[in-house]
């Protein structure tokens, strides 16, 4: 074959792609279709991965909305110790929600004294004795923590709960609920040299109902009070025990 692509018999070789005598396509032209195919496949795989990732993410989000997570205690200040719960409230709060003080003392004491919890307390003063003590000693708040502990049988930890706000209705509007329960929980180590100082303190604010615009003809006020107390007790005791919380808590 000569330089013109002629065979000895006078015929010439034809390129099947271009029908051009004796020419070959450049290497880049021949590989371009293959690269395009590979790019298309890569894009398809990538898009499929995005769809699968979105689906898995959506399933995980749905799971979180309806599930809880285990939360460990914030402090072990009660571990291996005896305790007493004292609750102080303003008189106006007790008038608006009669019995709320006694209810908080009883429920918080029961929760922390529960042998199945990991608060691991060794003893407690029953709620009935605390209620009677505070009734008989209206000036108990002025006592030192050391003296309070002695009066209550020598307990090692004093848990103080101060309720600073409690309401069920929207201020100035008696026709709509806007429940709020706020306060603090504090712990004093009555058996230490720093008995009059708090070694743990936490602010609490819970609300109910979760939706706005709820009216008394839809929900009894007693139900609002009960739920506010329940939520406050949860928040007041959770720092001391392992518990379950929603991934997206309402309070």
DRENPA-3360 file (N, C-alpha, C; in nm, 2 decimals, always signed):
BEGIN
1 = XXXXXXXX = +0.09/-0.12/+0.00/+0.00/+0.00/+0.00/+0.09/+0.12/+0.00 ~ +0.06/+0.22/-0.09/+0.14/+0.34/-0.10/+0.08/+0.44/-0.01 ~ +0.14/+0.57/+0.00/+0.10/+0.67/+0.09/-0.04/+0.72/+0.06 ~ -0.09/+0.69/-0.05/-0.23/+0.74/-0.08/-0.33/+0.63/-0.04 ~ -0.28/+0.52/+0.01/-0.38/+0.42/+0.06/-0.41/+0.32/-0.05 ~ -0.33/+0.32/-0.16/-0.36/+0.23/-0.27/-0.30/+0.10/-0.25 ~ -0.37/-0.01/-0.28/-0.31/-0.15/-0.27/-0.25/-0.17/-0.41 ~ -0.16/-0.28/-0.42/-0.10/-0.30/-0.55/-0.19/-0.32/-0.66;
9 = XXXXXXXX = -0.32/-0.37/-0.63/-0.41/-0.39/-0.74/-0.49/-0.26/-0.78 ~ -0.45/-0.14/-0.71/-0.51/-0.02/-0.75/-0.62/+0.03/-0.66 ~ -0.67/-0.06/-0.57/-0.78/-0.02/-0.49/-0.73/+0.06/-0.37 ~ -0.83/+0.13/-0.30/-0.79/+0.21/-0.19/-0.87/+0.17/-0.06 ~ -0.81/+0.18/+0.06/-0.88/+0.15/+0.18/-0.97/+0.27/+0.22 ~ -1.10/+0.23/+0.26/-1.20/+0.34/+0.30/-1.22/+0.33/+0.45 ~ -1.24/+0.45/+0.51/-1.27/+0.45/+0.66/-1.42/+0.43/+0.67 ~ -1.46/+0.33/+0.76/-1.60/+0.30/+0.77/-1.68/+0.40/+0.84;
17 = XXXXXXXX = -1.62/+0.49/+0.92/-1.69/+0.59/+0.99/-1.71/+0.72/+0.91 ~ -1.61/+0.76/+0.84/-1.62/+0.89/+0.77/-1.63/+0.87/+0.62 ~ -1.61/+0.75/+0.57/-1.61/+0.72/+0.43/-1.50/+0.80/+0.36 ~ -1.40/+0.84/+0.44/-1.28/+0.92/+0.38/-1.17/+0.82/+0.35 ~ -1.12/+0.82/+0.23/-1.02/+0.73/+0.19/-0.89/+0.74/+0.28 ~ -0.85/+0.63/+0.34/-0.72/+0.62/+0.40/-0.70/+0.69/+0.53 ~ -0.81/+0.76/+0.60/-0.79/+0.84/+0.72/-0.85/+0.76/+0.84 ~ -0.79/+0.79/+0.96/-0.84/+0.73/+1.09/-0.88/+0.85/+1.18;
25 = XXXXXXXX = -0.99/+0.83/+1.26/-1.03/+0.93/+1.35/-0.93/+0.95/+1.46 ~ -0.92/+1.08/+1.51/-0.83/+1.10/+1.62/-0.87/+1.02/+1.74 ~ -0.78/+0.99/+1.83/-0.81/+0.91/+1.95/-0.92/+0.98/+2.04 ~ -0.91/+1.11/+2.05/-1.01/+1.18/+2.13/-1.15/+1.17/+2.08 ~ -1.16/+1.17/+1.95/-1.30/+1.15/+1.88/-1.35/+1.01/+1.91 ~ -1.26/+0.91/+1.91/-1.31/+0.78/+1.92/-1.35/+0.75/+2.07 ~ -1.29/+0.82/+2.17/-1.32/+0.79/+2.31/-1.43/+0.88/+2.37 ~ -1.47/+0.98/+2.29/-1.57/+1.07/+2.34/-1.71/+1.01/+2.37;
33 = XXXXXXXX = -1.76/+0.92/+2.29/-1.88/+0.85/+2.32/-1.87/+0.77/+2.45 ~ -1.76/+0.70/+2.47/-1.74/+0.62/+2.59/-1.74/+0.70/+2.71 ~ -1.68/+0.82/+2.71/-1.67/+0.91/+2.82/-1.81/+0.96/+2.85 ~ -1.89/+0.99/+2.75/-2.03/+1.04/+2.77/-2.11/+0.94/+2.84 ~ -2.09/+0.81/+2.80/-2.17/+0.70/+2.86/-2.13/+0.68/+3.00 ~ -2.00/+0.69/+3.03/-1.96/+0.68/+3.17/-2.02/+0.79/+3.26 ~ -2.01/+0.91/+3.20/-2.06/+1.03/+3.28/-2.21/+1.01/+3.31 ~ -2.29/+0.96/+3.21/-2.43/+0.94/+3.23/-2.46/+0.84/+3.33;
41 = XXXXXXXX = -2.38/+0.73/+3.33/-2.40/+0.63/+3.44/-2.36/+0.68/+3.57 ~ -2.26/+0.76/+3.58/-2.22/+0.82/+3.71/-2.33/+0.91/+3.77 ~ -2.39/+0.99/+3.68/-2.49/+1.08/+3.72/-2.61/+1.00/+3.77 ~ -2.65/+0.89/+3.70/-2.76/+0.81/+3.74/-2.74/+0.75/+3.87 ~ -2.62/+0.70/+3.90/-2.58/+0.64/+4.03/-2.59/+0.75/+4.14 ~ -2.54/+0.87/+4.11/-2.54/+0.98/+4.20/-2.68/+1.01/+4.24 ~ -2.77/+1.03/+4.14/-2.91/+1.06/+4.16/-2.98/+0.96/+4.24 ~ -2.95/+0.83/+4.21/-3.01/+0.72/+4.29/-2.96/+0.73/+4.44;
49 = XXXXXXXX = -2.83/+0.76/+4.46/-2.78/+0.77/+4.59/-2.85/+0.89/+4.67 ~ -2.88/+1.00/+4.60/-2.95/+1.11/+4.66/-3.09/+1.07/+4.70 ~ -3.16/+0.99/+4.62/-3.29/+0.95/+4.65/-3.29/+0.86/+4.77 ~ -3.20/+0.76/+4.77/-3.19/+0.67/+4.88/-3.16/+0.74/+5.01 ~ -3.06/+0.84/+5.00/-3.02/+0.92/+5.12/-3.14/+1.00/+5.17 ~ -3.22/+1.06/+5.08/-3.33/+1.14/+5.12/-3.44/+1.05/+5.19 ~ -3.46/+0.93/+5.13/-3.56/+0.84/+5.19/-3.52/+0.79/+5.33 ~ -3.39/+0.76/+5.35/-3.34/+0.72/+5.48/-3.35/+0.83/+5.58;
57 = XXXXXXXX = -3.31/+0.95/+5.53/-3.32/+1.07/+5.62/-3.46/+1.09/+5.67 ~ -3.56/+1.08/+5.57/-3.70/+1.10/+5.61/-3.75/+1.00/+5.71 ~ -3.71/+0.88/+5.69/-3.75/+0.77/+5.78/-3.69/+0.79/+5.92 ~ -3.56/+0.84/+5.93/-3.50/+0.87/+6.06/-3.57/+0.98/+6.13 ~ -3.61/+1.09/+6.05/-3.68/+1.20/+6.11/-3.82/+1.16/+6.16 ~ -3.89/+1.08/+6.08/-4.02/+1.03/+6.13/-4.00/+0.95/+6.25 ~ -3.90/+0.87/+6.26/-3.87/+0.79/+6.38/-3.85/+0.88/+6.50 ~ -3.77/+0.98/+6.49/-3.74/+1.07/+6.60/-3.87/+1.14/+6.65;
65 = XXXXXXXX = -3.96/+1.18/+6.56/-4.08/+1.25/+6.60/-4.17/+1.17/+6.69 ~ -4.16/+1.04/+6.68/-4.25/+0.95/+6.75/-4.18/+0.87/+6.86 ~ -4.05/+0.90/+6.88/-3.97/+0.82/+6.97/-3.90/+0.90/+7.08 ~ -3.84/+0.83/+7.17/-3.77/+0.90/+7.28/-3.62/+0.86/+7.28 ~ -3.54/+0.93/+7.36/-3.40/+0.90/+7.38/-3.37/+0.89/+7.52 ~ -3.28/+0.81/+7.56/-3.24/+0.79/+7.70/-3.14/+0.90/+7.74 ~ -3.17/+0.97/+7.85/-3.08/+1.08/+7.89/-3.03/+1.05/+8.03 ~ -2.90/+1.06/+8.05/-2.84/+1.03/+8.18/-2.86/+1.15/+8.28;
73 = XXXXXXXX = -2.84/+1.12/+8.41/-2.85/+1.23/+8.51/-2.75/+1.34/+8.48 ~ -2.78/+1.46/+8.52/-2.68/+1.57/+8.52/-2.59/+1.57/+8.63 ~ -2.64/+1.52/+8.75/-2.56/+1.52/+8.87/-2.59/+1.40/+8.95 ~ -2.49/+1.36/+9.03/-2.51/+1.25/+9.13/-2.51/+1.29/+9.27 ~ -2.55/+1.42/+9.29/-2.54/+1.48/+9.42/-2.63/+1.41/+9.53 ~ -2.73/+1.33/+9.48/-2.82/+1.26/+9.57/-2.78/+1.12/+9.60 ~ -2.68/+1.07/+9.52/-2.64/+0.93/+9.53/-2.59/+0.89/+9.66 ~ -2.65/+0.79/+9.72/-2.60/+0.74/+9.85/-2.64/+0.83/+9.97;
81 = XXXXXXXX = -2.73/+0.92/+9.95/-2.77/+1.02/+10.05/-2.92/+1.02/+10.08 ~ -2.95/+1.07/+10.20/-3.09/+1.09/+10.24/-3.13/+1.23/+10.20 ~ -3.26/+1.25/+10.18/-3.30/+1.38/+10.13/-3.44/+1.42/+10.18 ~ -3.47/+1.55/+10.17/-3.60/+1.61/+10.20/-3.63/+1.71/+10.10 ~ -3.76/+1.72/+10.05/-3.80/+1.82/+9.95/-3.88/+1.93/+10.02 ~ -3.84/+2.05/+10.00/-3.91/+2.17/+10.06/-3.95/+2.26/+9.94 ~ -4.08/+2.29/+9.94/-4.13/+2.38/+9.83/-4.19/+2.51/+9.89 ~ -4.14/+2.62/+9.83/-4.20/+2.75/+9.87/-4.27/+2.81/+9.75;
89 = XXXXXXXX = -4.38/+2.87/+9.78/-4.46/+2.94/+9.67/-4.52/+3.07/+9.73 ~ -4.55/+3.15/+9.64/-4.62/+3.28/+9.68/-4.76/+3.25/+9.72 ~ -4.81/+3.32/+9.81/-4.95/+3.30/+9.86/-5.05/+3.31/+9.74 ~ -5.02/+3.40/+9.65/-5.12/+3.42/+9.54/-5.12/+3.30/+9.45 ~ -5.01/+3.23/+9.44/-5.01/+3.11/+9.36/-5.09/+3.00/+9.43 ~ -5.07/+2.99/+9.56/-5.15/+2.88/+9.63/-5.30/+2.91/+9.63 ~ -5.33/+3.04/+9.63/-5.48/+3.08/+9.62/-5.53/+3.04/+9.48 ~ -5.45/+3.06/+9.38/-5.50/+3.04/+9.24/-5.50/+2.89/+9.21;
97 = XXXXXXXX = -5.41/+2.81/+9.27/-5.40/+2.67/+9.25/-5.38/+2.60/+9.39 ~ -5.49/+2.59/+9.46/-5.49/+2.53/+9.60/-5.43/+2.39/+9.59 ~ -5.34/+2.37/+9.69/-5.28/+2.23/+9.70/-5.16/+2.21/+9.61 ~ -5.12/+2.31/+9.53/-5.00/+2.28/+9.44/-4.87/+2.26/+9.51 ~ -4.86/+2.33/+9.63/-4.73/+2.31/+9.71/-4.72/+2.16/+9.76 ~ -4.83/+2.11/+9.82/-4.83/+1.98/+9.87/-4.81/+1.88/+9.76 ~ -4.88/+1.90/+9.64/-4.87/+1.81/+9.53/-4.72/+1.80/+9.48 ~ -4.65/+1.91/+9.47/-4.51/+1.91/+9.43/-4.42/+1.84/+9.53;
105 = XXXXXXXX = -4.44/+1.86/+9.65/-4.36/+1.79/+9.75/-4.38/+1.64/+9.74 ~ -4.51/+1.60/+9.73/-4.54/+1.45/+9.73/-4.48/+1.39/+9.60 ~ -4.50/+1.45/+9.48/-4.46/+1.39/+9.36/-4.31/+1.39/+9.34 ~ -4.24/+1.49/+9.38/-4.10/+1.50/+9.36/-4.03/+1.40/+9.46 ~ -4.09/+1.39/+9.58/-4.03/+1.30/+9.68/-4.05/+1.15/+9.63 ~ -4.17/+1.12/+9.58/-4.20/+0.98/+9.53/-4.10/+0.95/+9.42 ~ -4.08/+1.04/+9.33/-4.00/+1.01/+9.21/-3.85/+0.98/+9.25 ~ -3.80/+1.07/+9.34/-3.66/+1.05/+9.38/-3.64/+0.94/+9.48;
113 = XXXXXXXX = -3.74/+0.90/+9.55/-3.73/+0.79/+9.64/-3.75/+0.65/+9.58 ~ -3.80/+0.65/+9.45/-3.83/+0.53/+9.38/-3.70/+0.44/+9.37 ~ -3.72/+0.32/+9.43/-3.60/+0.23/+9.43/-3.56/+0.18/+9.29 ~ -3.65/+0.19/+9.19/-3.62/+0.15/+9.05/-3.54/+0.25/+8.98 ~ -3.53/+0.38/+9.03/-3.45/+0.48/+8.96/-3.31/+0.47/+9.00 ~ -3.22/+0.54/+8.93/-3.08/+0.54/+8.96/-3.04/+0.67/+9.04 ~ -3.13/+0.73/+9.10/-3.10/+0.84/+9.19/-3.02/+0.78/+9.31 ~ -3.05/+0.66/+9.34/-2.98/+0.58/+9.45/-2.98/+0.66/+9.58;
121 = XXXXXXXX = -3.09/+0.71/+9.62/-3.10/+0.78/+9.75/-3.12/+0.67/+9.86 ~ -3.07/+0.70/+9.98/-3.07/+0.60/+10.08/-3.19/+0.62/+10.18 ~ -3.25/+0.73/+10.18/-3.36/+0.76/+10.27/-3.42/+0.89/+10.24 ~ -3.54/+0.92/+10.29/-3.61/+1.04/+10.26/-3.71/+1.08/+10.37 ~ -3.75/+1.20/+10.38/-3.85/+1.24/+10.47/-3.99/+1.24/+10.40 ~ -4.09/+1.17/+10.45/-4.21/+1.16/+10.38/-4.28/+1.29/+10.36 ~ -4.35/+1.30/+10.25/-4.41/+1.43/+10.21/-4.51/+1.48/+10.32 ~ -4.58/+1.39/+10.39/-4.67/+1.43/+10.49/-4.60/+1.50/+10.61;
129 = XXXXXXXX = -4.48/+1.45/+10.64/-4.40/+1.51/+10.75/-4.35/+1.65/+10.71 ~ -4.31/+1.66/+10.59/-4.26/+1.79/+10.54/-4.38/+1.89/+10.54 ~ -4.49/+1.85/+10.49/-4.61/+1.95/+10.49/-4.64/+1.99/+10.63 ~ -4.64/+1.89/+10.72/-4.68/+1.93/+10.86/-4.57/+2.02/+10.92 ~ -4.44/+1.99/+10.89/-4.34/+2.07/+10.95/-4.35/+2.22/+10.90 ~ -4.37/+2.24/+10.77/-4.37/+2.37/+10.72/-4.50/+2.45/+10.77 ~ -4.60/+2.37/+10.80/-4.73/+2.43/+10.86/-4.70/+2.47/+11.00 ~ -4.63/+2.39/+11.07/-4.60/+2.42/+11.21/-4.49/+2.52/+11.23;
137 = XXXXXXXX = -4.41/+2.54/+11.13/-4.29/+2.63/+11.13/-4.30/+2.73/+11.01 ~ -4.39/+2.82/+11.01/-4.41/+2.91/+10.90/-4.28/+2.99/+10.87 ~ -4.19/+3.01/+10.96/-4.07/+3.08/+10.94/-3.95/+2.99/+10.90 ~ -3.98/+2.87/+10.85/-3.87/+2.78/+10.82/-3.77/+2.83/+10.72 ~ -3.81/+2.92/+10.63/-3.72/+2.97/+10.53/-3.61/+3.05/+10.59 ~ -3.63/+3.11/+10.71/-3.53/+3.19/+10.77/-3.42/+3.10/+10.85 ~ -3.44/+2.98/+10.86/-3.35/+2.89/+10.93/-3.23/+2.86/+10.84 ~ -3.12/+2.82/+10.90/-3.00/+2.78/+10.82/-3.03/+2.64/+10.77;
145 = XXXXXXXX = -2.96/+2.60/+10.67/-2.98/+2.47/+10.61/-2.94/+2.36/+10.71 ~ -2.84/+2.39/+10.79/-2.79/+2.29/+10.89/-2.90/+2.27/+10.99 ~ -2.97/+2.38/+11.04/-3.08/+2.36/+11.13/-3.20/+2.29/+11.07 ~ -3.23/+2.33/+10.95/-3.34/+2.26/+10.88/-3.32/+2.11/+10.87 ~ -3.20/+2.07/+10.84/-3.16/+1.93/+10.82/-3.18/+1.86/+10.96 ~ -3.13/+1.92/+11.06/-3.15/+1.86/+11.20/-3.29/+1.85/+11.24 ~ -3.38/+1.95/+11.21/-3.52/+1.94/+11.24/-3.59/+1.83/+11.16 ~ -3.53/+1.80/+11.04/-3.60/+1.70/+10.96/-3.53/+1.56/+10.97;
153 = XXXXXXXX = -3.47/+1.54/+11.09/-3.41/+1.41/+11.12/-3.27/+1.39/+11.08 ~ -3.20/+1.49/+11.04/-3.06/+1.48/+11.01/-3.04/+1.44/+10.86 ~ -3.13/+1.48/+10.77/-3.11/+1.44/+10.63/-2.98/+1.50/+10.58 ~ -2.92/+1.44/+10.47/-2.80/+1.49/+10.42/-2.81/+1.58/+10.30 ~ -2.92/+1.58/+10.23/-2.95/+1.67/+10.12/-3.08/+1.74/+10.14 ~ -3.08/+1.87/+10.11/-3.21/+1.94/+10.11/-3.23/+1.99/+9.97 ~ -3.35/+1.95/+9.92/-3.39/+1.99/+9.78/-3.49/+2.10/+9.80 ~ -3.46/+2.22/+9.75/-3.54/+2.33/+9.76/-3.61/+2.36/+9.62;
161 = XXXXXXXX = -3.74/+2.37/+9.62/-3.81/+2.40/+9.50/-3.88/+2.53/+9.52 ~ -3.85/+2.63/+9.44/-3.92/+2.76/+9.45/-4.01/+2.78/+9.33 ~ -4.14/+2.79/+9.35/-4.23/+2.82/+9.24/-4.25/+2.97/+9.23 ~ -4.21/+3.02/+9.12/-4.22/+3.17/+9.10/-4.33/+3.21/+9.02 ~ -4.39/+3.12/+8.94/-4.50/+3.16/+8.85/-4.59/+3.03/+8.82 ~ -4.72/+3.05/+8.83/-4.81/+2.95/+8.80/-4.94/+3.01/+8.76 ~ -4.97/+2.99/+8.63/-5.10/+3.04/+8.58/-5.15/+2.95/+8.47 ~ -5.28/+2.96/+8.45/-5.35/+2.87/+8.35/-5.40/+2.96/+8.23;
169 = XXXXXXXX = -5.43/+3.08/+8.26/-5.49/+3.17/+8.15/-5.40/+3.27/+8.10 ~ -5.43/+3.32/+7.99/-5.35/+3.43/+7.93/-5.37/+3.56/+8.01 ~ -5.27/+3.63/+8.05/-5.28/+3.75/+8.13/-5.38/+3.85/+8.06 ~ -5.48/+3.89/+8.14/-5.58/+3.98/+8.09/-5.69/+3.92/+8.00 ~ -5.68/+3.79/+7.98/-5.78/+3.72/+7.89/-5.82/+3.59/+7.96 ~ -5.94/+3.59/+8.02/-5.98/+3.47/+8.09/-6.05/+3.37/+8.00 ~ -6.05/+3.40/+7.87/-6.12/+3.31/+7.78/-6.02/+3.22/+7.70 ~ -5.89/+3.24/+7.72/-5.79/+3.16/+7.64/-5.69/+3.11/+7.74;
177 = XXXXXXXX = -5.65/+2.98/+7.73/-5.55/+2.92/+7.81/-5.41/+2.96/+7.76 ~ -5.32/+2.98/+7.86/-5.18/+3.01/+7.83/-5.10/+2.97/+7.96 ~ -5.11/+2.84/+7.99/-5.05/+2.79/+8.11/-4.90/+2.80/+8.12 ~ -4.85/+2.84/+8.24/-4.71/+2.86/+8.26/-4.68/+2.81/+8.41 ~ -4.58/+2.73/+8.42/-4.53/+2.70/+8.55/-4.38/+2.71/+8.55 ~ -4.33/+2.80/+8.64/-4.19/+2.83/+8.64/-4.13/+2.84/+8.78 ~ -4.00/+2.81/+8.79/-3.94/+2.81/+8.92/-3.80/+2.76/+8.92 ~ -3.74/+2.72/+9.03/-3.61/+2.67/+9.04/-3.60/+2.54/+9.13;
185 = XXXXXXXX = -3.51/+2.46/+9.10/-3.48/+2.35/+9.19/-3.33/+2.36/+9.23 ~ -3.30/+2.35/+9.36/-3.17/+2.36/+9.41/-3.14/+2.26/+9.52 ~ -3.01/+2.22/+9.53/-2.98/+2.12/+9.63/-2.86/+2.17/+9.72 ~ -2.88/+2.16/+9.85/-2.78/+2.19/+9.95/-2.73/+2.07/+10.01 ~ -2.60/+2.06/+10.03/-2.54/+1.94/+10.10/-2.53/+1.98/+10.25 ~ -2.64/+1.94/+10.32/-2.65/+1.97/+10.46/-2.54/+1.91/+10.55 ~ -2.48/+1.81/+10.50/-2.38/+1.74/+10.58/-2.24/+1.79/+10.55 ~ -2.23/+1.90/+10.48/-2.09/+1.95/+10.44/-2.07/+2.08/+10.51;
193 = XXXXXXXX = -1.95/+2.13/+10.50/-1.91/+2.26/+10.55/-1.97/+2.38/+10.48 ~ -2.02/+2.35/+10.36/-2.09/+2.45/+10.27/-2.24/+2.43/+10.27 ~ -2.29/+2.40/+10.38/-2.44/+2.36/+10.39/-2.53/+2.47/+10.34 ~ -2.49/+2.59/+10.36/-2.57/+2.71/+10.32/-2.55/+2.75/+10.18 ~ -2.48/+2.67/+10.10/-2.46/+2.71/+9.96/-2.52/+2.59/+9.87 ~ -2.57/+2.63/+9.76/-2.63/+2.53/+9.66/-2.52/+2.47/+9.58 ~ -2.51/+2.34/+9.58/-2.42/+2.27/+9.49/-2.48/+2.23/+9.36 ~ -2.61/+2.25/+9.35/-2.68/+2.23/+9.22/-2.80/+2.32/+9.21;
201 = XXXXXXXX = -2.82/+2.38/+9.10/-2.93/+2.47/+9.08/-2.97/+2.47/+8.93 ~ -3.10/+2.47/+8.91/-3.15/+2.47/+8.77/-3.29/+2.54/+8.77 ~ -3.30/+2.63/+8.66/-3.42/+2.70/+8.64/-3.52/+2.61/+8.55 ~ -3.65/+2.62/+8.58/-3.75/+2.54/+8.51/-3.86/+2.63/+8.46 ~ -3.90/+2.60/+8.33/-4.01/+2.67/+8.27/-4.09/+2.58/+8.18 ~ -4.21/+2.55/+8.21/-4.29/+2.46/+8.13/-4.42/+2.53/+8.10 ~ -4.48/+2.49/+7.98/-4.61/+2.55/+7.94/-4.71/+2.45/+7.90 ~ -4.83/+2.48/+7.90/-4.94/+2.40/+7.85/-5.07/+2.49/+7.84;
209 = XXXXXXXX = -5.15/+2.47/+7.74/-5.14/+2.37/+7.63/-5.03/+2.41/+7.53 ~ -5.00/+2.31/+7.44/-4.90/+2.33/+7.34/-4.95/+2.41/+7.22 ~ -5.08/+2.41/+7.20/-5.14/+2.49/+7.09/-5.20/+2.61/+7.15 ~ -5.20/+2.72/+7.07/-5.26/+2.85/+7.12/-5.41/+2.85/+7.08 ~ -5.48/+2.93/+7.16/-5.62/+2.95/+7.12/-5.71/+2.85/+7.19 ~ -5.66/+2.76/+7.28/-5.75/+2.67/+7.35/-5.84/+2.74/+7.45 ~ -5.96/+2.70/+7.46/-6.06/+2.77/+7.55/-6.11/+2.67/+7.66 ~ -6.16/+2.73/+7.76/-6.22/+2.65/+7.87/-6.33/+2.55/+7.83;
217 = XXXXXXXX = -6.41/+2.59/+7.73/-6.51/+2.50/+7.68/-6.46/+2.38/+7.61 ~ -6.33/+2.38/+7.58/-6.26/+2.27/+7.51/-6.18/+2.18/+7.61 ~ -6.14/+2.24/+7.72/-6.05/+2.17/+7.81/-6.07/+2.22/+7.95 ~ -6.10/+2.14/+8.05/-6.12/+2.19/+8.18/-5.99/+2.24/+8.24 ~ -6.01/+2.35/+8.33/-5.89/+2.41/+8.38/-5.81/+2.32/+8.48 ~ -5.88/+2.22/+8.54/-5.81/+2.13/+8.63/-5.71/+2.04/+8.55 ~ -5.75/+2.01/+8.42/-5.66/+1.94/+8.34/-5.54/+2.02/+8.30 ~ -5.55/+2.15/+8.28/-5.44/+2.23/+8.26/-5.34/+2.24/+8.38;
225 = XXXXXXXX = -5.40/+2.25/+8.50/-5.32/+2.26/+8.62/-5.24/+2.13/+8.64 ~ -5.31/+2.02/+8.62/-5.25/+1.88/+8.64/-5.14/+1.86/+8.54 ~ -5.15/+1.90/+8.42/-5.05/+1.88/+8.32/-4.93/+1.97/+8.35 ~ -4.95/+2.09/+8.39/-4.84/+2.19/+8.43/-4.76/+2.13/+8.54 ~ -4.83/+2.07/+8.64/-4.76/+2.02/+8.76/-4.68/+1.89/+8.71 ~ -4.74/+1.81/+8.63/-4.67/+1.69/+8.58/-4.54/+1.73/+8.51 ~ -4.55/+1.83/+8.42/-4.43/+1.87/+8.34/-4.33/+1.93/+8.43 ~ -4.37/+2.01/+8.53/-4.27/+2.07/+8.62/-4.20/+1.96/+8.70;
233 = XXXXXXXX = -4.27/+1.86/+8.75/-4.21/+1.75/+8.83/-4.11/+1.68/+8.74 ~ -4.14/+1.65/+8.62/-4.05/+1.59/+8.53/-3.92/+1.67/+8.52 ~ -3.93/+1.80/+8.49/-3.81/+1.88/+8.48/-3.74/+1.90/+8.61 ~ -3.81/+1.89/+8.72/-3.74/+1.91/+8.85/-3.67/+1.78/+8.89 ~ -3.71/+1.67/+8.84/-3.64/+1.54/+8.89/-3.55/+1.48/+8.78 ~ -3.57/+1.51/+8.66/-3.49/+1.46/+8.55/-3.34/+1.48/+8.57 ~ -3.29/+1.59/+8.63/-3.15/+1.61/+8.65/-3.08/+1.50/+8.74 ~ -3.16/+1.43/+8.81/-3.11/+1.33/+8.91/-3.12/+1.19/+8.87;
241 = XXXXXXXX = -3.19/+1.16/+8.76/-3.22/+1.02/+8.73/-3.21/+1.00/+8.58 ~ -3.18/+0.88/+8.54/-3.18/+0.84/+8.40/-3.33/+0.83/+8.35 ~ -3.36/+0.89/+8.24/-3.50/+0.90/+8.20/-3.51/+0.91/+8.05 ~ -3.63/+0.89/+8.00/-3.66/+0.90/+7.86/-3.72/+1.04/+7.82 ~ -3.66/+1.10/+7.72/-3.71/+1.23/+7.67/-3.74/+1.22/+7.52 ~ -3.85/+1.28/+7.47/-3.87/+1.29/+7.33/-3.75/+1.35/+7.26 ~ -3.73/+1.31/+7.13/-3.62/+1.38/+7.06/-3.66/+1.53/+7.04 ~ -3.79/+1.56/+7.03/-3.83/+1.70/+7.01/-3.93/+1.73/+7.12;
249 = XXX = -3.88/+1.75/+7.25/-3.97/+1.77/+7.36/-4.06/+1.89/+7.35 ~ -4.18/+1.88/+7.40/-4.27/+1.99/+7.40/-4.25/+2.08/+7.52 ~ -4.18/+2.03/+7.62/-4.16/+2.11/+7.74/-4.02/+2.08/+7.80;
% end
